[in-house]
Amino acid sequence: MTSPRLPLALRVLAWRVRPAVLALGLVAACALAARAAAPPPAPTVPVVVADDDLSAGDVLTAEDLRTVRLPRSAAPTGAVPHADSLVGEALAVDVPRGLVVLPAHLTRSRFATAAPDGTVAVPVHLADAAVAALLRPGDRVDLVSGGLDGWPGEDGPAVLAASALVLEVLTEDDAGDGGVGLLGSGTAADTDPLVVVAVPAEDGHRIAAAAGGSLGAVLVQGS
């Protein structure tokens, strides 16, 4: 028993649309082949960007920031992945909307170690440059003065600051053009390492008053 043949009109229609069907099938096959041959999408990483135009001195809030994903190769070095770690930090420079917020934009990046709240940063030249060269950011030192007229002073050494936090140890190369120290005097002492420490404000005043004398440093055990 033979199968019924399609009506003539349907057979004519099928013949006419056959090229279009074949073309669509070819396009679909090409698209599948191209997708299979394409490289996988580049890996992305989360980065925090400014959600508004921000100004130097602004203290960052959660509303100032948002997290986006960028290709790993396009993410700047040092980009922060989570906004929470930036909330409460102060900006040292203007940051326009959409720019990745980096640690270099923050005031804390001035020194290798951030100064704790309630402290001041004080630069000091130590009497023994070898001791200064041994110090690293994060160390704790007692700063000792022997008086203004030499070492030791008439009344013996005095502790100007206990357990001061070392923020940075700067050499002549770090001081700026021409090798002039950060204190700006340009004297021979400026060629020695300059130690920046964080201390309470009242200790900072004592250190500033003794700037004309020799200061010693004692590394605090367990720092």
Contacts in CASP RR format, 6 or more apart in sequence:
PFRMAT RR
TARGET T0000
AUTHOR 0000-0000-0000
METHOD contacts of the structure
MODEL  1
MTSPRLPLALRVLAWRVRPAVLALGLVAACALAARAAAPPPAPTVPVVVA
DDDLSAGDVLTAEDLRTVRLPRSAAPTGAVPHADSLVGEALAVDVPRGLV
VLPAHLTRSRFATAAPDGTVAVPVHLADAAVAALLRPGDRVDLVSGGLDG
WPGEDGPAVLAASALVLEVLTEDDAGDGGVGLLGSGTAADTDPLVVVAVP
AEDGHRIAAAAGGSLGAVLVQGS
5 11 0 8 1.000
6 14 0 8 1.000
42 71 0 8 1.000
42 72 0 8 1.000
42 73 0 8 1.000
43 71 0 8 1.000
43 72 0 8 1.000
44 69 0 8 1.000
44 70 0 8 1.000
44 71 0 8 1.000
44 72 0 8 1.000
45 69 0 8 1.000
45 70 0 8 1.000
45 72 0 8 1.000
45 75 0 8 1.000
45 79 0 8 1.000
45 81 0 8 1.000
46 67 0 8 1.000
46 68 0 8 1.000
46 69 0 8 1.000
46 81 0 8 1.000
46 82 0 8 1.000
47 67 0 8 1.000
47 68 0 8 1.000
47 69 0 8 1.000
47 70 0 8 1.000
47 75 0 8 1.000
47 76 0 8 1.000
47 79 0 8 1.000
47 80 0 8 1.000
47 81 0 8 1.000
47 100 0 8 1.000
48 65 0 8 1.000
48 66 0 8 1.000
48 67 0 8 1.000
48 79 0 8 1.000
48 80 0 8 1.000
48 81 0 8 1.000
48 82 0 8 1.000
48 83 0 8 1.000
48 86 0 8 1.000
48 100 0 8 1.000
48 101 0 8 1.000
49 65 0 8 1.000
49 66 0 8 1.000
49 67 0 8 1.000
49 68 0 8 1.000
49 98 0 8 1.000
49 99 0 8 1.000
49 100 0 8 1.000
49 101 0 8 1.000
50 64 0 8 1.000
50 65 0 8 1.000
50 95 0 8 1.000
50 96 0 8 1.000
50 97 0 8 1.000
50 98 0 8 1.000
50 99 0 8 1.000
50 101 0 8 1.000
51 63 0 8 1.000
51 64 0 8 1.000
51 65 0 8 1.000
51 66 0 8 1.000
51 97 0 8 1.000
51 98 0 8 1.000
52 63 0 8 1.000
52 64 0 8 1.000
52 97 0 8 1.000
53 94 0 8 1.000
53 95 0 8 1.000
53 96 0 8 1.000
53 97 0 8 1.000
54 60 0 8 1.000
54 64 0 8 1.000
54 91 0 8 1.000
54 94 0 8 1.000
54 95 0 8 1.000
54 96 0 8 1.000
55 91 0 8 1.000
55 94 0 8 1.000
56 91 0 8 1.000
56 92 0 8 1.000
56 93 0 8 1.000
56 94 0 8 1.000
57 90 0 8 1.000
57 91 0 8 1.000
57 92 0 8 1.000
57 107 0 8 1.000
58 64 0 8 1.000
58 90 0 8 1.000
58 91 0 8 1.000
59 88 0 8 1.000
59 89 0 8 1.000
59 90 0 8 1.000
59 91 0 8 1.000
60 86 0 8 1.000
60 87 0 8 1.000
60 88 0 8 1.000
60 89 0 8 1.000
60 90 0 8 1.000
60 91 0 8 1.000
60 101 0 8 1.000
61 87 0 8 1.000
61 88 0 8 1.000
62 83 0 8 1.000
62 84 0 8 1.000
62 87 0 8 1.000
65 83 0 8 1.000
65 86 0 8 1.000
65 87 0 8 1.000
65 101 0 8 1.000
66 83 0 8 1.000
67 81 0 8 1.000
67 82 0 8 1.000
67 83 0 8 1.000
70 79 0 8 1.000
70 100 0 8 1.000
75 100 0 8 1.000
76 100 0 8 1.000
76 102 0 8 1.000
78 102 0 8 1.000
78 103 0 8 1.000
79 100 0 8 1.000
79 102 0 8 1.000
80 86 0 8 1.000
80 101 0 8 1.000
80 102 0 8 1.000
80 103 0 8 1.000
86 101 0 8 1.000
86 106 0 8 1.000
89 106 0 8 1.000
89 107 0 8 1.000
89 108 0 8 1.000
90 106 0 8 1.000
90 107 0 8 1.000
90 108 0 8 1.000
91 105 0 8 1.000
91 106 0 8 1.000
91 107 0 8 1.000
92 105 0 8 1.000
92 106 0 8 1.000
92 107 0 8 1.000
92 109 0 8 1.000
92 110 0 8 1.000
93 105 0 8 1.000
95 101 0 8 1.000
95 105 0 8 1.000
103 109 0 8 1.000
108 114 0 8 1.000
108 115 0 8 1.000
111 121 0 8 1.000
111 137 0 8 1.000
111 167 0 8 1.000
111 168 0 8 1.000
111 196 0 8 1.000
112 137 0 8 1.000
112 138 0 8 1.000
112 167 0 8 1.000
112 168 0 8 1.000
113 137 0 8 1.000
113 138 0 8 1.000
113 165 0 8 1.000
113 166 0 8 1.000
113 167 0 8 1.000
113 168 0 8 1.000
113 198 0 8 1.000
114 167 0 8 1.000
115 121 0 8 1.000
115 165 0 8 1.000
115 167 0 8 1.000
115 198 0 8 1.000
116 165 0 8 1.000
116 198 0 8 1.000
118 200 0 8 1.000
118 201 0 8 1.000
119 165 0 8 1.000
119 198 0 8 1.000
119 199 0 8 1.000
119 200 0 8 1.000
119 201 0 8 1.000
120 198 0 8 1.000
120 199 0 8 1.000
120 200 0 8 1.000
120 201 0 8 1.000
120 204 0 8 1.000
121 167 0 8 1.000
121 196 0 8 1.000
121 197 0 8 1.000
121 198 0 8 1.000
122 196 0 8 1.000
122 197 0 8 1.000
122 198 0 8 1.000
122 199 0 8 1.000
122 204 0 8 1.000
122 207 0 8 1.000
122 208 0 8 1.000
123 170 0 8 1.000
123 182 0 8 1.000
123 183 0 8 1.000
123 194 0 8 1.000
123 195 0 8 1.000
123 196 0 8 1.000
124 143 0 8 1.000
124 194 0 8 1.000
124 195 0 8 1.000
124 196 0 8 1.000
124 197 0 8 1.000
124 207 0 8 1.000
124 211 0 8 1.000
124 215 0 8 1.000
125 132 0 8 1.000
125 183 0 8 1.000
125 189 0 8 1.000
125 190 0 8 1.000
125 192 0 8 1.000
125 194 0 8 1.000
125 195 0 8 1.000
125 215 0 8 1.000
126 132 0 8 1.000
126 192 0 8 1.000
126 193 0 8 1.000
126 195 0 8 1.000
126 215 0 8 1.000
126 216 0 8 1.000
126 217 0 8 1.000
127 151 0 8 1.000
127 214 0 8 1.000
127 215 0 8 1.000
127 216 0 8 1.000
128 216 0 8 1.000
128 217 0 8 1.000
129 192 0 8 1.000
129 193 0 8 1.000
131 216 0 8 1.000
131 217 0 8 1.000
132 169 0 8 1.000
132 192 0 8 1.000
132 193 0 8 1.000
132 194 0 8 1.000
132 195 0 8 1.000
132 217 0 8 1.000
133 169 0 8 1.000
133 193 0 8 1.000
134 219 0 8 1.000
135 141 0 8 1.000
135 166 0 8 1.000
135 169 0 8 1.000
135 193 0 8 1.000
135 195 0 8 1.000
135 217 0 8 1.000
135 219 0 8 1.000
136 166 0 8 1.000
136 169 0 8 1.000
137 166 0 8 1.000
137 167 0 8 1.000
137 168 0 8 1.000
137 169 0 8 1.000
138 165 0 8 1.000
138 166 0 8 1.000
138 167 0 8 1.000
138 223 0 8 1.000
139 165 0 8 1.000
139 166 0 8 1.000
139 219 0 8 1.000
139 220 0 8 1.000
139 223 0 8 1.000
140 163 0 8 1.000
140 164 0 8 1.000
140 165 0 8 1.000
140 166 0 8 1.000
140 219 0 8 1.000
140 220 0 8 1.000
140 222 0 8 1.000
140 223 0 8 1.000
141 163 0 8 1.000
141 164 0 8 1.000
141 166 0 8 1.000
141 195 0 8 1.000
141 197 0 8 1.000
141 217 0 8 1.000
141 218 0 8 1.000
141 219 0 8 1.000
141 220 0 8 1.000
141 223 0 8 1.000
142 159 0 8 1.000
142 161 0 8 1.000
142 162 0 8 1.000
142 163 0 8 1.000
142 164 0 8 1.000
142 217 0 8 1.000
142 218 0 8 1.000
142 220 0 8 1.000
143 159 0 8 1.000
143 160 0 8 1.000
143 161 0 8 1.000
143 164 0 8 1.000
143 197 0 8 1.000
143 199 0 8 1.000
143 203 0 8 1.000
143 207 0 8 1.000
143 215 0 8 1.000
143 216 0 8 1.000
143 217 0 8 1.000
144 157 0 8 1.000
144 158 0 8 1.000
144 159 0 8 1.000
144 160 0 8 1.000
144 215 0 8 1.000
144 216 0 8 1.000
144 217 0 8 1.000
144 218 0 8 1.000
145 157 0 8 1.000
145 158 0 8 1.000
145 160 0 8 1.000
145 210 0 8 1.000
145 213 0 8 1.000
145 214 0 8 1.000
145 215 0 8 1.000
145 216 0 8 1.000
146 152 0 8 1.000
146 153 0 8 1.000
146 156 0 8 1.000
146 157 0 8 1.000
146 158 0 8 1.000
146 213 0 8 1.000
146 214 0 8 1.000
147 153 0 8 1.000
147 154 0 8 1.000
147 155 0 8 1.000
147 156 0 8 1.000
147 158 0 8 1.000
147 210 0 8 1.000
147 213 0 8 1.000
147 214 0 8 1.000
148 210 0 8 1.000
148 212 0 8 1.000
148 213 0 8 1.000
150 213 0 8 1.000
150 214 0 8 1.000
151 214 0 8 1.000
160 203 0 8 1.000
160 204 0 8 1.000
160 206 0 8 1.000
160 207 0 8 1.000
160 210 0 8 1.000
160 215 0 8 1.000
161 197 0 8 1.000
161 199 0 8 1.000
161 200 0 8 1.000
161 203 0 8 1.000
161 204 0 8 1.000
161 206 0 8 1.000
161 207 0 8 1.000
162 203 0 8 1.000
163 220 0 8 1.000
163 223 0 8 1.000
164 197 0 8 1.000
164 198 0 8 1.000
164 199 0 8 1.000
164 203 0 8 1.000
165 197 0 8 1.000
165 198 0 8 1.000
165 199 0 8 1.000
166 195 0 8 1.000
166 196 0 8 1.000
166 197 0 8 1.000
167 196 0 8 1.000
167 197 0 8 1.000
167 198 0 8 1.000
168 195 0 8 1.000
168 196 0 8 1.000
169 193 0 8 1.000
169 194 0 8 1.000
169 195 0 8 1.000
169 196 0 8 1.000
170 182 0 8 1.000
170 193 0 8 1.000
170 194 0 8 1.000
170 195 0 8 1.000
170 196 0 8 1.000
171 193 0 8 1.000
171 194 0 8 1.000
172 179 0 8 1.000
172 181 0 8 1.000
172 190 0 8 1.000
172 191 0 8 1.000
173 179 0 8 1.000
174 194 0 8 1.000
175 181 0 8 1.000
175 182 0 8 1.000
175 190 0 8 1.000
175 194 0 8 1.000
179 186 0 8 1.000
179 190 0 8 1.000
179 191 0 8 1.000
180 186 0 8 1.000
180 190 0 8 1.000
181 190 0 8 1.000
181 194 0 8 1.000
182 190 0 8 1.000
182 194 0 8 1.000
183 190 0 8 1.000
183 194 0 8 1.000
184 190 0 8 1.000
195 217 0 8 1.000
199 207 0 8 1.000
207 215 0 8 1.000
END
